[in-house]
Each structure stands twice: as structure tokens, then as C-alpha cells.
Amino acid sequence: MKASDLAALPIAAGAALRQRRFFHPSGVLANGTIERLSPPHEGLPVESGNIVGRVSKALGTPGALPDAAGLAWRMPPAAFAATPWDVLLVSAGFGASAFVPNRVALRAVTSWSEAVYSSLLPLRYEDELWWIRARLTTPVGGSGLSLQAVHQRINGDGLDFDVEQARGNGGFEPMATLRLTEVVPLNQHAEHDVSFDPVRHSAPDVQVWPEWLRNVRAKAYRSSREGRDAES
């Protein structure tokens, strides 16, 4: 058995016990839109359109307790693409600095507005490495890291994020705005229909980098789906 297979075993077991995601088990799924701000053909090939997104807590701490905050969204397949494109971000770093260690250091936060979301790993596209980060731009009521407050805000005035990209070690620049506008009711079991996987679901010529870690993540995501008997 390969080392990557061994690493994925606890994730499958944890997902089976929980009957939900091993990481980011608690979240709010919502419909929304993304609007590209970067000029065409500058940076990652994100296009404007409808998306489905998810705001989550990495460990699933109860109520408004601190946790690492997650933001994921799925974009429809681009022209001639075989799959949709999933982007997964998590709170990281110690502020808005472009310093690379700030992009990979997972961070627990005490409020949604405090989080700076990072891809943690760069994406390889057209022989260059690109990073993605996002920041919440609308206030969320209440105190702490409450998913109920996120739910209410989305179904109220919506939830907005600024999404930025950076090439290599360069600084971040505006790439898009993302808006969540309508919570998908859990009674539709929609959360189980969206198994976000940035390795399996990506745009043409866009890959999580480095390759060896991409393979580990691919098996981890697959094990999580198998553990909770979820669709791809």
C-alpha cells in the first residue's frame, strides 16, 4: 500500500463515523454568482457566471466557537471542459500580507470578518504558479463564528467576497467578486450532491501544485466521499 493510501485511511474512517465530511463537516450551501474583474486572459481562467458555494467550519466546532473558516465554490465547466471547477479556500496567515508563508499557515479565527481565505497551495496554469485568496466584504451579524448568522445574512442581503490572485511570489490583485444570495435548503439533501474536490474538478490546464501533494489530496477527497457514501 502506498503512503498516500495510508494517509487517506483515517479520513475515510472519520467520514464513515460522522456520515459527513471529515473536514469542514458543518457549513451553509448557497447559490450565487461570480463576476470576473481581471482583464480577459490575465491570470487564472475564471469566468463570470452562476456558482454554488459553501461557507464552513473546518473542524465543525459548535455554535459560534472559533475554528478555521472555509469558503468553497463550484463553477460550471468551461468550453470543452469535462468537469466543473471547484475552488477551496481556508482561513490562513496573519493578515493581508503577500508574504508566501502567510498563504500556507492555516489559522483559526474568532469571527467571519477576521478571516483571510487562502488556497494554501498554488495552482499551476500555463507554466506559472498562481495563488487565490478571498476576503469577506459584508458584515455578518452576531458574535463569533456562527453558521446560523451566515445563513441569515445570505438569505437577507447576501454575502459578498473579494477574490484576488497572485502570480508566484508577487502581490495579490483583484480577480473577481463572489456573491452568495440564496441558501440551498438542507431538506433537499443538496449538500450531499456537491462533493467539492479541487483535484478532480478543475479547469483545463489548471492543476493543484506540487504533483506529489496533489496525488495525496486526490486520495484524501476520494476517501472522504467513500466514507460517507457521497457522489462525486
C-alpha positions in Angstrom: 0.0 0.0 0.0 1.3 3.4 -0.9 2.0 6.1 1.7 -0.8 8.3 0.1 -3.2 5.4 0.6 -2.2 5.0 4.2 -2.7 8.7 4.8 -6.2 8.6 3.4 -7.4 5.8 5.6 -8.1 7.9 8.7 -10.1 10.3 6.6 -12.3 7.5 5.2 -12.8 6.2 8.7 -13.7 9.6 10.1 -16.1 10.4 7.4 -17.8 7.0 7.9 -18.2 7.6 11.6 -19.6 11.1 11.1 -21.6 10.2 8.0 -20.4 13.6 6.6 -17.2 15.3 5.5 -14.2 14.6 7.7 -13.0 18.2 7.3 -15.4 21.1 7.1 -18.4 18.9 8.2 -20.5 21.9 9.1 -21.4 24.5 6.5 -24.0 26.6 4.6 -24.5 25.7 1.0 -25.8 28.5 -1.2 -26.4 29.6 -4.8 -24.7 32.7 -6.1 -22.6 34.4 -8.8 -19.0 35.2 -9.6 -18.1 38.3 -11.7 -14.6 38.5 -13.2 -12.8 41.8 -12.7 -9.4 40.9 -14.2 -8.9 41.6 -17.9 -9.6 38.6 -20.1 -6.6 36.2 -20.4 -4.8 37.8 -17.5 -4.2 35.2 -14.8 -6.4 32.2 -14.0 -9.3 31.5 -16.4 -12.1 32.3 -14.1 -15.2 33.4 -15.9 -18.3 35.3 -14.8 -21.4 33.1 -14.2 -23.5 31.3 -11.7 -21.9 29.2 -8.9 -22.8 27.1 -5.9 -20.8 28.0 -2.8 -20.3 26.8 0.7 -19.2 28.6 3.9 -18.0 26.2 6.5 -16.1 25.5 9.7 -13.1 23.2 9.3 -13.4 21.1 12.5 -17.2 21.7 12.9 -16.9 23.4 16.3 -20.4 24.0 17.8 -22.2 27.3 17.8 -20.1 30.4 17.5 -16.8 28.9 18.8 -13.6 29.7 16.9 -12.5 27.4 14.1 -10.7 27.6 10.8 -13.2 29.1 8.3 -13.7 27.7 4.9 -15.0 29.0 1.6 -15.6 26.8 -1.5 -17.4 27.3 -4.7 -18.1 25.3 -7.9 -18.1 27.0 -11.3 -19.7 25.3 -14.4 -17.5 23.6 -16.9 -15.7 25.9 -19.3 -15.9 25.3 -23.0 -14.7 21.8 -24.0 -14.1 21.0 -20.3 -15.1 17.6 -18.9 -15.8 18.7 -15.3 -16.8 21.8 -13.3 -14.2 23.8 -11.5 -14.0 23.6 -7.7 -12.1 26.2 -5.7 -11.5 25.5 -1.9 -10.1 28.2 0.4 -9.5 28.2 4.2 -8.5 30.9 6.7 -4.8 31.3 6.8 -1.9 33.6 7.6 -1.9 36.6 9.9 -3.3 39.4 7.7 -3.3 40.6 4.2 0.4 40.4 3.5 1.6 38.9 0.2 4.4 37.1 2.1 4.2 33.4 0.9 4.3 31.8 4.4 1.2 33.9 5.2 -0.6 31.9 2.4 0.1 28.4 3.7 -0.3 28.8 7.5 -3.7 27.5 8.5 -5.4 29.9 11.0 -8.3 29.6 13.4 -10.4 32.7 13.6 -13.0 34.1 16.0 -15.2 35.9 13.5 -16.0 35.7 9.8 -14.7 39.2 9.1 -11.3 38.3 10.6 -10.7 35.5 8.0 -8.4 35.9 5.0 -9.1 32.8 2.9 -6.2 31.1 1.0 -5.9 28.2 -1.4 -3.0 27.1 0.8 -1.4 25.5 -2.3 -0.7 27.3 -5.6 -2.4 26.4 -8.9 -0.2 25.7 -12.0 -1.5 27.3 -15.1 0.3 28.0 -18.4 3.7 27.1 -16.7 3.2 29.6 -13.9 2.1 29.3 -10.3 -1.0 31.2 -9.1 -2.5 31.8 -5.6 -6.1 32.6 -4.8 -7.3 34.4 -1.7 -10.6 35.9 -0.7 -11.9 38.3 1.9 -15.5 38.9 3.2 -16.7 42.4 2.4 -20.2 42.4 4.0 -20.8 42.3 7.8 -22.2 39.2 9.4 -24.4 39.8 12.4 -23.9 38.4 15.9 -20.6 37.5 17.5 -18.2 34.7 17.0 -18.1 32.2 14.1 -21.8 31.3 13.8 -23.1 29.5 10.7 -26.6 30.5 11.6 -25.5 34.1 11.2 -24.1 33.3 7.8 -27.3 31.5 6.8 -29.4 34.6 7.8 -27.1 37.0 6.1 -27.1 35.1 2.8 -30.9 34.9 2.7 -31.1 38.5 3.7 -28.9 40.9 1.8 -26.5 38.3 0.5 -22.8 37.6 1.3 -20.0 39.2 -0.7 -16.3 38.3 -1.1 -13.5 40.0 -2.9 -11.4 37.3 -4.7 -7.8 38.0 -5.6 -5.0 36.2 -7.4 -1.2 36.5 -7.3 1.4 35.2 -9.6 4.3 33.4 -7.9 5.6 35.4 -5.1 4.0 38.6 -6.4 1.4 40.7 -4.8 -2.4 40.0 -4.9 -4.5 41.8 -7.4 -8.4 41.8 -7.8 -9.7 38.9 -9.8 -13.4 38.7 -9.1 -16.3 39.4 -6.8 -18.3 36.4 -5.4 -21.8 36.8 -4.1 -23.9 34.2 -2.3 -27.6 35.0 -2.5 -29.8 32.0 -1.7 -29.3 29.2 0.8 -30.0 25.8 -0.5 -32.3 24.1 1.9 -30.9 21.0 3.6 -34.2 19.2 3.2 -33.2 18.9 -0.5 -30.1 17.0 0.5 -28.2 19.3 -1.8 -25.1 19.3 0.4 -24.6 15.6 -0.3 -24.7 16.3 -4.1 -21.8 18.8 -4.0 -18.6 17.0 -3.1 -16.0 19.8 -3.7 -12.8 18.4 -5.0 -10.2 20.8 -6.5 -8.0 18.0 -7.8 -10.7 16.1 -9.7 -12.7 19.1 -10.7 -10.6 21.8 -12.3 -10.4 24.0 -15.4 -8.4 22.8 -18.4 -4.7 23.1 -17.8 -5.2 24.2 -14.2 -3.7 21.8 -11.6 -3.1 21.9 -7.9 0.7 22.0 -7.4 3.0 20.3 -6.4 2.1 17.0 -8.2 3.1 14.7 -5.3 0.8 16.5 -2.9 -1.9 16.7 -5.5 -2.0 12.9 -5.5 -2.3 12.8 -1.7 -5.1 15.2 -1.7 -6.9 13.3 -4.5 -6.9 10.1 -2.4 -8.0 12.0 0.7 -11.0 13.6 -1.1 -11.9 10.2 -2.6 -11.7 8.5 0.8 -13.9 11.2 2.3 -16.6 10.6 -0.3 -16.4 6.9 0.0 -16.5 7.1 3.8 -19.8 9.0 3.8 -21.1 7.3 0.6 -21.3 10.6 -1.3 -21.4 11.2 -5.1 -18.6 12.9 -6.9 
